[in-house]
């Protein structure tokens, strides 16, 4: 019966809170908010009574609003529900993460709506437990989005409540010396001066909708001759005349290093606004700047979902002006600063979600040759490396799409690696291959390097067109604000040729020199290289003019020596290579300059024509040129006549 009565009262209270026409026409929004706050406090009290009557009172330190609650879904600004009310209640157990001190969201008046105050409090909580919530997913600052890591921490706190952080003991405002810090010298009775100047970073920052706790300006406060305890700082924003600051920036926090000193939600009450300028005051503060020392302070802002700015983007200026900082020196005199700080930042609505760009990594394997196997698969043939760059928001990569050009079907499996870590494997096929459900976190500003690696089938025939090629056409996922994204750009590897037998070619000697000749200056050179058969038998024609050609240059005449091959055994007009057999080729050349000209000359292989035995026991001719023989050359020398 008691439960029924309480439940009926709660229902009536909620009805009066939401049904139009219950209040008089002259009732103000502030009156409604106050009544809603009172009703929510009564509801929370009644919930606690219900829990006591039912014998299900939460464990000590667990808010009554969390009775029966487990965080099973992601929460973000705009979410509603009992779990949101529990979230606010848990945040309110710690002064360092409190949602509000009065009104809706304050202790005893928690609501079921996830608004900007709740988001700001979540950011503080995430920063407080960064090692557990942020670091494991590569983030360095809270986002306000309650995802898997944050939910896990909240659920652990429901079973093992965490003692709130003790508030900082107040310091006597007349005495600027912190008795708990013996490293700060006493300066009683000494008058000091205060100054402000710019810090080099951050500078020119761009932020988008839902950006959370982003550093946009930094300034240094310096004390001279005396310790000074900074008590107040006024921060001025310059903006377009049609922009209302509190609708463009929802929250601003003052930081000393990584420590949040004070956060302010921008409202009519916390912003002093004029046509093109708005001022936010941080007060009361308790920042001790030691004699002849300094403090580096940073301003971080949070942007709402739909910032009301002039145009698609707007540049705002943030200033700490002369007389904007007030502090108390050792003589008990209030000092105002000289000097100033000024930075600009841009709010750009195009930066709404994570921006992800893909491109080919510089360490992608060059165009070359892959050796297949005649009797088993060959793992570990890297085709492509891809840079995945993330901006604006942290991102979770879910899918990677690859187009594989493999008309001969030599790829058995295609692997996706994050560095040396295998992420996924798909069966090889000519066409589109998608690696799905990866759930790989990439921090804002970071670049992830992916590797596409092929595992080759048993090779039964030669691929001659170099068409084994991998292209990453797209990457997709969602960001830390739970917004979907698709990448821009593509990344294409170099064409790879796959053979069951291949010549391994290497330079033995490559040199050129200048020598005097009867008809003027000349150059002589020699190129010596080895060819070794890998994987089976191969052969090279003994007609060297068709298989190996030296390069000449304009206005020069060559006198080519005899090609020497060792061992020199010729069978049916070919130098035959057994498996792992090798031969050395030596190509001597003399260059003569034409009268009145100076030319650069060298010895180089333009092409290499070789043959392998195909599956039907016939010999298949293959020509290598370009990148495949680029290393087979000497240096250049200049000759003239």
MINULO-344069 format. One record per residue (C-alpha): residue number from 1; y, z, x; residue in one letter. Coordinates in Angstrom, 2 decimals. Layout:
! residues N
R num   north      up    east residuo
R NUM       Y       Z       X       a
...
This chain:
! residues 641
R num   north      up    east residuo
R   1    0.00    0.00    0.00       x
R   2    2.39    0.91    2.81       x
R   3    1.79   -2.42    4.48       x
R   4    2.47   -4.27    1.23       x
R   5    5.76   -2.46    0.72       x
R   6    6.88   -3.16    4.28       x
R   7    5.84   -6.80    4.04       x
R   8    7.77   -7.17    0.78       x
R   9   10.88   -5.68    2.37       x
R  10   10.58   -8.07    5.30       x
R  11   10.21  -11.01    2.94       x
R  12   13.29  -10.01    0.96       x
R  13   15.28   -9.49    4.15       x
R  14   14.38  -12.93    5.43       x
R  15   15.22  -14.47    2.05       x
R  16   18.69  -12.98    2.08       x
R  17   19.10  -14.19    5.67       x
R  18   18.39  -17.83    4.87       x
R  19   19.05  -18.56    1.16       x
R  20   22.47  -20.20    0.58       x
R  21   24.83  -18.61   -1.91       x
R  22   23.74  -15.00   -1.36       x
R  23   26.95  -14.14    0.47       x
R  24   30.51  -14.32   -0.75       x
R  25   32.46  -17.46    0.01       x
R  26   34.79  -15.62    2.41       x
R  27   31.90  -14.35    4.53       x
R  28   32.45  -15.45    8.16       x
R  29   29.89  -16.76   10.63       x
R  30   30.40  -13.58   12.64       x
R  31   29.58  -11.51    9.53       x
R  32   26.40  -13.52    8.95       x
R  33   25.38  -13.18   12.58       x
R  34   25.89   -9.41   12.44       x
R  35   23.79   -9.13    9.29       x
R  36   21.04  -11.31   10.76       x
R  37   21.04   -9.14   13.89       x
R  38   20.70   -6.00   11.77       x
R  39   17.86   -7.55    9.75       x
R  40   16.01   -8.63   12.91       x
R  41   16.29   -5.09   14.30       x
R  42   14.87   -3.72   11.03       x
R  43   12.04   -6.27   11.11       x
R  44   11.12   -5.27   14.67       x
R  45   11.13   -1.60   13.65       x
R  46    8.92   -2.37   10.66       x
R  47    6.54   -4.39   12.87       x
R  48    6.19   -1.35   15.09       x
R  49    5.47    0.83   12.03       x
R  50    2.87   -1.65   10.81       x
R  51    1.23   -1.59   14.22       x
R  52    1.17    2.20   14.21       x
R  53   -0.35    2.34   10.71       x
R  54   -3.02   -0.19   11.63       x
R  55   -3.88    1.57   14.87       x
R  56   -3.02   -1.50   16.94       x
R  57    0.04   -0.21   18.77       x
R  58    0.64   -2.29   21.94       x
R  59   -0.06   -0.79   25.36       x
R  60    2.72    1.21   26.97       x
R  61    5.43   -1.11   28.25       x
R  62    4.45   -4.00   25.96       x
R  63    7.04   -4.82   23.24       x
R  64    5.89   -4.41   19.64       x
R  65    7.00   -8.00   18.98       x
R  66    4.15   -9.09   21.28       x
R  67    1.40   -7.50   19.19       x
R  68   -1.41  -10.10   18.95       x
R  69    0.59  -12.70   20.91       x
R  70   -0.84  -14.86   23.68       x
R  71    1.21  -17.66   25.22       x
R  72   -0.89  -20.76   24.55       x
R  73    1.73  -23.52   24.30       x
R  74    4.65  -24.76   26.36       x
R  75    8.05  -23.51   25.21       x
R  76   11.48  -25.01   25.76       x
R  77   14.94  -24.96   24.25       x
R  78   14.62  -25.68   20.52       x
R  79   11.15  -24.10   20.12       x
R  80   10.61  -21.59   17.32       x
R  81    7.91  -19.09   16.49       x
R  82    6.58  -15.57   16.96       x
R  83    5.75  -16.33   20.59       x
R  84    9.46  -17.06   21.21       x
R  85   10.34  -13.63   19.77       x
R  86    7.73  -12.04   22.06       x
R  87    9.17  -14.00   25.01       x
R  88   12.66  -12.64   24.32       x
R  89   11.30   -9.10   23.96       x
R  90    9.48   -9.33   27.29       x
R  91   12.57  -10.71   29.01       x
R  92   14.60   -7.84   27.58       x
R  93   12.32   -5.23   29.21       x
R  94   13.96   -6.03   32.55       x
R  95   17.75   -5.81   33.02       x
R  96   17.49   -8.63   35.57       x
R  97   16.19  -11.06   32.92       x
R  98   17.80   -9.75   29.73       x
R  99   18.54  -12.42   27.08       x
R 100   21.66  -10.74   25.70       x
R 101   23.25   -7.32   25.68       x
R 102   24.50   -7.47   22.09       x
R 103   23.86   -9.60   19.03       x
R 104   21.00  -12.02   18.46       x
R 105   18.47  -11.95   21.29       x
R 106   19.47   -8.50   22.53       x
R 107   16.94   -5.64   22.74       x
R 108   15.76   -4.83   19.21       x
R 109   17.36   -7.99   17.81       x
R 110   15.06  -10.64   19.27       x
R 111   14.76  -13.88   17.28       x
R 112   12.19  -16.61   16.85       x
R 113   14.55  -19.32   18.15       x
R 114   14.55  -20.52   21.80       x
R 115   18.23  -21.19   22.50       x
R 116   20.37  -21.53   25.64       x
R 117   20.49  -17.75   26.19       x
R 118   16.70  -17.59   26.19       x
R 119   16.52  -20.54   28.55       x
R 120   18.97  -18.88   30.97       x
R 121   16.90  -15.69   30.87       x
R 122   13.68  -17.66   31.55       x
R 123   15.37  -19.20   34.60       x
R 124   16.11  -15.69   35.92       x
R 125   12.53  -14.60   35.26       x
R 126   11.13  -17.67   37.05       x
R 127   13.36  -17.06   40.05       x
R 128   12.34  -13.38   40.07       x
R 129    8.64  -14.30   40.22       x
R 130    9.11  -17.55   42.18       x
R 131    6.07  -17.00   44.41       x
R 132    3.78  -16.97   41.36       x
R 133    5.61  -19.36   39.02       x
R 134    7.56  -21.90   41.09       x
R 135    6.06  -22.19   44.58       x
R 136    2.53  -23.22   43.44       x
R 137    3.97  -26.32   41.72       x
R 138    6.46  -27.22   44.44       x
R 139    9.65  -25.94   42.74       x
R 140   12.35  -23.89   44.42       x
R 141   14.44  -22.84   41.41       x
R 142   13.76  -21.89   37.80       x
R 143   13.90  -24.62   35.16       x
R 144   13.93  -22.67   31.88       x
R 145   10.82  -24.58   30.75       x
R 146    7.86  -22.31   29.92       x
R 147    4.95  -24.35   31.25       x
R 148    1.42  -23.44   32.41       x
R 149    2.51  -21.39   35.48       x
R 150    5.11  -19.39   33.55       x
R 151    2.72  -18.84   30.63       x
R 152    0.08  -17.51   33.02       x
R 153    2.56  -14.98   34.41       x
R 154    3.70  -13.91   30.94       x
R 155    0.10  -13.43   29.77       x
R 156   -0.65  -11.31   32.83       x
R 157    2.41   -9.18   32.04       x
R 158    1.07   -8.66   28.50       x
R 159   -2.01   -6.96   29.94       x
R 160   -0.37   -5.34   32.97       x
R 161    3.29   -4.60   32.20       x
R 162    5.67   -4.90   35.15       x
R 163    8.13   -2.10   35.79       x
R 164   11.67   -3.37   35.33       x
R 165   13.93   -3.68   38.35       x
R 166   16.11   -0.61   38.76       x
R 167   19.77   -1.39   38.25       x
R 168   21.99   -1.29   41.31       x
R 169   23.62    2.09   41.80       x
R 170   27.36    1.83   41.21       x
R 171   29.59    2.20   44.23       x
R 172   32.82    4.17   44.17       x
R 173   35.47    1.43   43.70       x
R 174   37.95    3.35   45.86       x
R 175   35.55    3.56   48.81       x
R 176   34.79    0.04   50.13       x
R 177   31.98    1.28   52.37       x
R 178   28.39    1.04   51.11       x
R 179   26.74    4.36   52.10       x
R 180   23.33    2.70   51.88       x
R 181   24.22    0.12   54.55       x
R 182   24.78    1.80   57.93       x
R 183   25.37   -1.59   59.58       x
R 184   28.74   -1.88   57.79       x
R 185   31.41    0.09   59.70       x
R 186   33.69    2.50   57.86       x
R 187   37.29    1.33   57.49       x
R 188   38.97    4.08   55.45       x
R 189   42.72    3.78   55.19       x
R 190   42.79    0.30   56.76       x
R 191   44.51   -2.54   54.93       x
R 192   42.81   -5.93   55.08       x
R 193   43.34   -9.53   54.03       x
R 194   41.15  -11.86   52.02       x
R 195   40.73  -15.64   52.35       x
R 196   38.62  -18.44   50.85       x
R 197   37.49  -21.78   52.24       x
R 198   35.06  -24.60   51.38       x
R 199   31.44  -24.65   52.41       x
R 200   30.22  -28.14   53.43       x
R 201   27.36  -28.12   50.93       x
R 202   26.69  -28.71   48.11       x
R 203   28.95  -31.74   47.69       x
R 204   29.10  -34.64   45.23       x
R 205   26.18  -33.33   43.16       x
R 206   24.97  -35.32   40.14       x
R 207   23.42  -33.50   37.18       x
R 208   21.98  -34.69   33.90       x
R 209   21.11  -33.21   30.51       x
R 210   18.84  -30.14   30.71       x
R 211   19.55  -29.69   34.42       x
R 212   19.01  -26.01   35.12       x
R 213   20.57  -23.75   37.75       x
R 214   21.85  -26.60   39.95       x
R 215   24.15  -25.70   42.85       x
R 216   27.40  -27.70   42.53       x
R 217   29.90  -25.86   44.76       x
R 218   29.93  -23.37   47.60       x
R 219   32.73  -21.32   49.11       x
R 220   33.14  -18.67   51.78       x
R 221   35.01  -15.39   51.28       x
R 222   36.33  -13.84   54.50       x
R 223   37.62  -10.31   55.11       x
R 224   39.94   -9.49   58.01       x
R 225   40.77   -6.07   59.55       x
R 226   39.00   -4.10   56.81       x
R 227   35.92   -4.07   54.65       x
R 228   36.78   -5.58   51.28       x
R 229   34.77   -5.15   48.11       x
R 230   35.24   -8.23   45.92       x
R 231   35.53   -7.22   42.27       x
R 232   36.63  -10.39   40.50       x
R 233   36.49  -14.18   40.99       x
R 234   38.12  -16.79   38.73       x
R 235   36.55  -20.27   38.81       x
R 236   38.55  -23.19   37.44       x
R 237   37.05  -26.42   36.09       x
R 238   39.16  -29.55   35.71       x
R 239   37.87  -32.07   33.16       x
R 240   39.00  -34.79   30.80       x
R 241   41.36  -33.68   28.04       x
R 242   38.74  -34.52   25.41       x
R 243   35.95  -32.55   27.06       x
R 244   35.21  -28.98   25.97       x
R 245   33.71  -27.25   29.01       x
R 246   31.39  -24.95   27.06       x
R 247   29.88  -28.02   25.37       x
R 248   29.32  -29.76   28.70       x
R 249   28.16  -26.76   30.78       x
R 250   26.15  -24.05   29.05       x
R 251   25.75  -21.51   31.85       x
R 252   27.21  -20.76   35.29       x
R 253   25.80  -18.30   37.82       x
R 254   27.32  -16.88   41.00       x
R 255   24.86  -16.59   43.89       x
R 256   24.92  -14.82   47.24       x
R 257   22.29  -16.84   49.09       x
R 258   19.22  -16.76   46.85       x
R 259   20.39  -13.65   44.98       x
R 260   21.99  -14.14   41.57       x
R 261   25.03  -11.85   41.32       x
R 262   26.21  -12.62   37.81       x
R 263   25.47  -15.25   35.18       x
R 264   27.80  -16.22   32.34       x
R 265   26.95  -18.17   29.19       x
R 266   29.98  -20.29   28.35       x
R 267   31.42  -19.49   24.93       x
R 268   34.86  -19.15   23.36       x
R 269   34.90  -15.57   24.59       x
R 270   33.95  -16.30   28.22       x
R 271   36.04  -19.43   28.85       x
R 272   39.82  -19.57   28.97       x
R 273   40.53  -23.17   28.01       x
R 274   43.56  -25.46   28.28       x
R 275   43.97  -29.21   27.83       x
R 276   42.32  -30.31   31.07       x
R 277   41.34  -27.03   32.73       x
R 278   39.04  -24.15   31.87       x
R 279   38.65  -20.86   33.73       x
R 280   35.53  -18.69   33.91       x
R 281   35.92  -15.15   35.25       x
R 282   33.15  -13.29   37.10       x
R 283   33.85   -9.58   36.61       x
R 284   33.06   -6.85   37.33       x
R 285   31.59   -7.71   40.75       x
R 286   30.58   -5.52   43.64       x
R 287   30.40   -7.82   46.68       x
R 288   30.95   -6.09   50.01       x
R 289   32.49   -8.35   52.67       x
R 290   32.37   -6.56   56.01       x
R 291   35.40   -6.30   58.27       x
R 292   35.99   -9.62   60.10       x
R 293   32.92  -10.99   58.34       x
R 294   32.24  -13.38   55.49       x
R 295   30.08  -14.05   52.44       x
R 296   28.80  -17.52   51.50       x
R 297   28.75  -17.81   47.71       x
R 298   27.38  -20.62   45.55       x
R 299   28.04  -21.67   41.96       x
R 300   25.07  -22.98   39.98       x
R 301   25.31  -24.54   36.54       x
R 302   23.03  -25.34   33.62       x
R 303   23.63  -28.38   31.39       x
R 304   22.64  -28.43   27.67       x
R 305   20.40  -31.05   26.10       x
R 306   23.33  -33.15   24.90       x
R 307   26.39  -32.45   27.03       x
R 308   29.60  -33.39   25.21       x
R 309   31.51  -35.30   27.88       x
R 310   33.95  -38.18   27.89       x
R 311   31.86  -41.35   28.29       x
R 312   28.34  -41.69   29.65       x
R 313   29.32  -39.79   32.79       x
R 314   32.21  -37.62   33.89       x
R 315   33.40  -36.19   37.20       x
R 316   34.45  -32.53   36.99       x
R 317   36.30  -30.59   39.67       x
R 318   35.45  -26.95   40.33       x
R 319   38.02  -24.84   42.20       x
R 320   38.45  -21.33   43.56       x
R 321   42.23  -21.32   43.96       x
R 322   44.71  -19.10   45.77       x
R 323   44.78  -15.61   44.16       x
R 324   41.51  -16.34   42.30       x
R 325   39.53  -13.70   44.25       x
R 326   40.49  -10.03   44.03       x
R 327   39.04   -7.27   46.19       x
R 328   39.68   -3.69   47.26       x
R 329   40.26   -2.92   50.94       x
R 330   39.83    0.28   52.97       x
R 331   43.33    1.45   52.10       x
R 332   42.54    1.22   48.39       x
R 333   44.85   -1.78   47.99       x
R 334   43.87   -4.73   45.81       x
R 335   43.98   -7.92   47.87       x
R 336   44.18  -11.50   46.57       x
R 337   42.89  -14.43   48.57       x
R 338   44.71  -17.06   50.53       x
R 339   43.08  -20.47   50.99       x
R 340   41.03  -22.27   48.38       x
R 341   37.83  -24.18   47.69       x
R 342   37.41  -27.42   45.76       x
R 343   34.37  -29.58   44.98       x
R 344   33.51  -32.27   42.45       x
R 345   30.28  -32.88   40.61       x
R 346   29.19  -35.49   38.07       x
R 347   27.51  -35.00   34.70       x
R 348   25.62  -38.22   33.97       x
R 349   23.76  -38.61   30.68       x
R 350   21.59  -41.30   32.30       x
R 351   19.97  -38.53   34.38       x
R 352   18.22  -37.24   31.29       x
R 353   14.73  -36.95   32.72       x
R 354   12.92  -37.36   36.00       x
R 355   13.74  -40.58   37.84       x
R 356   10.67  -41.80   39.70       x
R 357   10.73  -44.73   42.11       x
R 358    7.76  -46.26   43.92       x
R 359    7.84  -48.36   47.09       x
R 360    5.54  -49.39   49.91       x
R 361    5.22  -46.81   52.66       x
R 362    6.06  -47.98   56.18       x
R 363    2.58  -46.97   57.38       x
R 364    0.76  -49.36   55.03       x
R 365   -1.94  -51.21   57.04       x
R 366   -0.76  -54.57   58.40       x
R 367   -2.35  -57.84   57.38       x
R 368   -5.74  -57.91   59.01       x
R 369   -9.50  -57.99   58.83       x
R 370  -11.95  -55.66   57.15       x
R 371  -15.57  -55.73   58.28       x
R 372  -18.06  -55.57   55.47       x
R 373  -21.69  -54.55   55.80       x
R 374  -24.73  -56.70   55.29       x
R 375  -26.95  -53.82   54.24       x
R 376  -24.85  -50.94   52.81       x
R 377  -21.43  -49.97   51.51       x
R 378  -18.47  -49.46   53.86       x
R 379  -16.18  -46.55   52.90       x
R 380  -12.64  -45.83   54.00       x
R 381  -10.93  -49.23   54.05       x
R 382   -7.26  -48.36   53.41       x
R 383   -5.35  -51.10   51.59       x
R 384   -1.97  -49.55   50.73       x
R 385    0.28  -46.50   51.08       x
R 386    2.82  -45.77   48.35       x
R 387    5.93  -43.57   48.34       x
R 388    6.52  -41.87   44.97       x
R 389   10.08  -40.49   45.03       x
R 390   11.22  -38.03   42.33       x
R 391   14.86  -37.32   41.43       x
R 392   16.81  -35.41   38.74       x
R 393   13.91  -33.23   37.55       x
R 394   10.59  -32.08   38.93       x
R 395    7.74  -34.29   37.71       x
R 396    4.05  -34.15   36.88       x
R 397    2.30  -37.41   37.75       x
R 398   -0.46  -38.29   35.29       x
R 399   -1.36  -41.98   35.66       x
R 400   -1.28  -44.52   38.51       x
R 401   -1.86  -48.21   37.72       x
R 402   -3.19  -50.55   40.43       x
R 403   -3.70  -54.30   40.26       x
R 404   -6.53  -55.24   42.64       x
R 405   -6.88  -58.85   43.75       x
R 406  -10.59  -59.13   44.54       x
R 407  -11.99  -62.45   43.25       x
R 408  -15.15  -62.16   45.36       x
R 409  -15.96  -58.68   44.05       x
R 410  -16.27  -57.01   47.44       x
R 411  -14.81  -53.64   46.33       x
R 412  -17.42  -51.21   45.00       x
R 413  -15.04  -48.29   44.36       x
R 414  -11.31  -47.76   44.61       x
R 415  -10.12  -44.29   45.65       x
R 416   -6.71  -42.66   45.17       x
R 417   -5.69  -40.10   47.80       x
R 418   -2.78  -37.68   48.07       x
R 419   -2.64  -37.63   51.86       x
R 420   -6.17  -36.60   52.76       x
R 421   -6.95  -35.12   49.33       x
R 422   -9.02  -37.28   46.98       x
R 423   -7.39  -37.37   43.54       x
R 424   -9.56  -39.87   41.65       x
R 425  -12.11  -42.69   41.97       x
R 426  -12.60  -45.76   39.78       x
R 427  -15.14  -48.60   39.87       x
R 428  -13.76  -51.64   41.68       x
R 429  -12.88  -54.74   39.69       x
R 430  -10.66  -57.78   39.97       x
R 431   -7.63  -56.90   37.85       x
R 432   -6.00  -53.70   36.56       x
R 433   -7.40  -50.29   37.48       x
R 434   -5.80  -47.09   36.14       x
R 435   -6.26  -43.60   37.58       x
R 436   -5.68  -41.22   34.64       x
R 437   -5.06  -37.52   33.88       x
R 438   -4.10  -36.63   37.45       x
R 439   -1.67  -33.73   36.70       x
R 440   -0.10  -33.81   40.20       x
R 441    3.19  -31.90   40.54       x
R 442    6.05  -33.40   42.57       x
R 443    9.16  -31.31   43.16       x
R 444   12.63  -32.65   42.44       x
R 445   13.90  -34.49   45.52       x
R 446   10.42  -34.79   47.05       x
R 447    8.42  -37.91   47.93       x
R 448    4.65  -37.98   47.49       x
R 449    2.65  -40.41   49.68       x
R 450   -0.39  -41.90   47.93       x
R 451   -3.14  -43.92   49.63       x
R 452   -5.24  -46.66   48.00       x
R 453   -8.61  -46.84   49.76       x
R 454  -11.44  -49.32   49.07       x
R 455  -15.15  -48.74   49.45       x
R 456  -16.75  -52.16   50.02       x
R 457  -19.97  -53.54   48.60       x
R 458  -22.66  -55.09   50.69       x
R 459  -21.17  -58.38   51.94       x
R 460  -23.19  -61.53   51.19       x
R 461  -20.55  -64.15   51.94       x
R 462  -17.23  -64.52   53.72       x
R 463  -13.89  -64.11   52.02       x
R 464  -11.67  -66.75   53.58       x
R 465   -8.49  -66.67   51.50       x
R 466   -7.28  -63.20   52.49       x
R 467   -6.94  -62.31   48.81       x
R 468   -8.12  -58.69   48.91       x
R 469   -4.83  -57.11   47.91       x
R 470   -3.72  -53.90   46.17       x
R 471   -0.47  -53.49   44.22       x
R 472    0.67  -50.29   42.50       x
R 473    2.58  -51.56   39.49       x
R 474    3.46  -48.26   37.87       x
R 475    3.23  -44.47   37.84       x
R 476    3.83  -42.36   34.74       x
R 477    3.87  -38.74   33.63       x
R 478    6.21  -36.07   32.28       x
R 479    8.93  -33.94   33.85       x
R 480    9.58  -30.21   33.96       x
R 481   11.55  -30.55   30.71       x
R 482    8.45  -32.06   29.05       x
R 483   10.09  -35.51   28.86       x
R 484    7.91  -38.58   29.49       x
R 485    8.86  -40.95   32.32       x
R 486    7.74  -44.26   33.80       x
R 487    8.41  -45.29   37.39       x
R 488   10.51  -48.20   38.56       x
R 489    9.61  -50.53   41.44       x
R 490    6.28  -51.73   42.77       x
R 491    4.36  -51.39   46.01       x
R 492    2.19  -54.21   47.40       x
R 493   -0.05  -54.06   50.43       x
R 494   -0.82  -56.81   52.94       x
R 495   -3.61  -59.33   52.31       x
R 496   -6.89  -58.37   53.94       x
R 497   -9.76  -60.70   54.90       x
R 498  -13.28  -59.39   54.59       x
R 499  -16.19  -60.76   56.62       x
R 500  -19.77  -59.83   57.34       x
R 501  -19.25  -61.07   60.92       x
R 502  -15.92  -61.04   62.73       x
R 503  -14.63  -61.69   66.26       x
R 504  -12.99  -58.69   67.88       x
R 505  -10.22  -60.22   69.99       x
R 506   -8.28  -58.37   72.70       x
R 507   -5.99  -59.33   75.57       x
R 508   -7.34  -58.81   79.10       x
R 509   -4.35  -60.13   81.09       x
R 510   -1.07  -61.77   80.07       x
R 511    1.63  -62.64   82.60       x
R 512    4.17  -65.28   83.59       x
R 513    6.14  -65.76   86.80       x
R 514    8.77  -68.14   88.22       x
R 515    7.92  -70.26   91.23       x
R 516    9.88  -72.97   93.13       x
R 517    8.54  -76.51   92.73       x
R 518    9.42  -79.82   94.44       x
R 519   11.25  -81.08   91.38       x
R 520   13.01  -77.78   90.67       x
R 521   12.23  -74.39   89.26       x
R 522    8.95  -73.90   87.37       x
R 523    7.02  -71.14   85.70       x
R 524    3.33  -70.40   85.84       x
R 525    1.40  -68.19   83.51       x
R 526   -2.06  -67.09   82.57       x
R 527   -3.45  -65.68   79.35       x
R 528   -6.86  -64.03   79.43       x
R 529   -8.51  -62.56   76.34       x
R 530  -11.91  -61.43   75.14       x
R 531  -13.76  -62.28   71.94       x
R 532  -16.67  -60.09   70.82       x
R 533  -19.00  -60.76   67.87       x
R 534  -19.16  -57.80   65.47       x
R 535  -21.71  -57.69   62.64       x
R 536  -23.83  -60.71   63.59       x
R 537  -23.80  -64.13   65.29       x
R 538  -20.68  -66.30   65.63       x
R 539  -19.60  -69.31   67.70       x
R 540  -16.44  -71.02   69.06       x
R 541  -16.16  -74.73   69.81       x
R 542  -16.25  -75.68   73.49       x
R 543  -13.55  -78.30   72.76       x
R 544  -10.76  -75.94   73.66       x
R 545   -7.99  -78.32   72.60       x
R 546   -9.02  -77.93   68.96       x
R 547   -9.86  -74.26   69.11       x
R 548   -7.18  -72.79   71.40       x
R 549   -3.68  -74.29   71.77       x
R 550   -0.97  -73.09   74.14       x
R 551    2.64  -72.94   72.93       x
R 552    5.36  -75.01   74.60       x
R 553    9.11  -74.98   74.10       x
R 554   11.78  -77.66   73.74       x
R 555   12.90  -79.44   76.95       x
R 556    9.92  -78.24   78.96       x
R 557    6.83  -80.03   80.26       x
R 558    3.49  -78.31   80.69       x
R 559    0.77  -78.84   83.20       x
R 560   -2.24  -77.18   81.68       x
R 561   -5.09  -75.99   83.83       x
R 562   -8.74  -76.01   82.85       x
R 563   -9.86  -73.44   80.27       x
R 564  -12.34  -71.07   81.88       x
R 565  -14.94  -69.29   79.75       x
R 566  -17.24  -66.60   81.07       x
R 567  -20.20  -66.59   80.49       x
R 568  -19.85  -70.36   80.12       x
R 569  -23.16  -71.31   78.47       x
R 570  -22.64  -74.09   75.88       x
R 571  -25.17  -74.81   73.11       x
R 572  -24.69  -77.90   70.96       x
R 573  -20.99  -78.00   71.87       x
R 574  -20.33  -74.31   71.09       x
R 575  -20.03  -71.04   72.90       x
R 576  -22.59  -68.93   71.02       x
R 577  -22.05  -65.20   70.55       x
R 578  -24.95  -62.96   69.67       x
R 579  -24.14  -59.75   67.82       x
R 580  -22.01  -57.53   70.11       x
R 581  -21.95  -60.35   72.65       x
R 582  -18.58  -61.18   74.24       x
R 583  -16.93  -63.89   76.32       x
R 584  -13.71  -63.99   78.31       x
R 585  -11.30  -66.94   77.92       x
R 586   -8.76  -67.73   80.64       x
R 587   -5.93  -70.20   79.92       x
R 588   -3.63  -71.15   82.89       x
R 589   -0.39  -73.12   82.30       x
R 590    2.54  -74.37   84.46       x
R 591    5.91  -75.16   82.80       x
R 592    8.56  -77.53   84.26       x
R 593   12.16  -77.61   83.04       x
R 594   13.88  -80.91   82.30       x
R 595   17.02  -81.78   84.27       x
R 596   20.14  -79.87   83.29       x
R 597   18.39  -77.50   80.94       x
R 598   17.39  -73.87   80.94       x
R 599   14.48  -72.97   78.70       x
R 600   12.38  -69.96   77.86       x
R 601    8.63  -70.41   78.17       x
R 602    5.43  -68.42   77.74       x
R 603    1.70  -68.84   77.15       x
R 604    0.49  -68.10   73.64       x
R 605   -2.43  -68.78   71.32       x
R 606   -1.33  -70.61   68.18       x
R 607   -4.70  -70.55   66.46       x
R 608   -8.28  -69.51   66.98       x
R 609  -11.01  -71.51   65.25       x
R 610  -14.39  -69.79   64.99       x
R 611  -17.49  -69.99   62.82       x
R 612  -19.85  -67.52   61.20       x
R 613  -23.24  -68.05   59.66       x
R 614  -23.04  -67.96   55.87       x
R 615  -25.66  -66.63   53.45       x
R 616  -27.36  -70.07   53.27       x
R 617  -27.69  -70.17   57.10       x
R 618  -25.00  -72.84   57.41       x
R 619  -22.06  -72.40   59.76       x
R 620  -18.71  -71.77   58.09       x
R 621  -15.53  -72.69   60.00       x
R 622  -12.63  -70.23   59.81       x
R 623   -9.15  -70.64   61.29       x
R 624   -7.05  -67.68   62.38       x
R 625   -3.36  -68.11   63.00       x
R 626   -0.10  -66.24   62.45       x
R 627   -0.54  -62.47   62.35       x
R 628   -4.20  -62.73   63.38       x
R 629   -3.43  -64.14   66.84       x
R 630    0.08  -62.78   67.33       x
R 631   -1.01  -60.41   70.10       x
R 632   -2.48  -63.24   72.21       x
R 633    0.58  -64.19   74.26       x
R 634    2.41  -63.49   77.51       x
R 635    6.00  -62.44   78.01       x
R 636    8.81  -65.01   78.27       x
R 637   10.67  -66.24   81.38       x
R 638   13.63  -68.61   81.78       x
R 639   13.38  -71.74   83.97       x
R 640   15.95  -74.43   84.77       x
R 641   16.40  -77.57   86.83       x
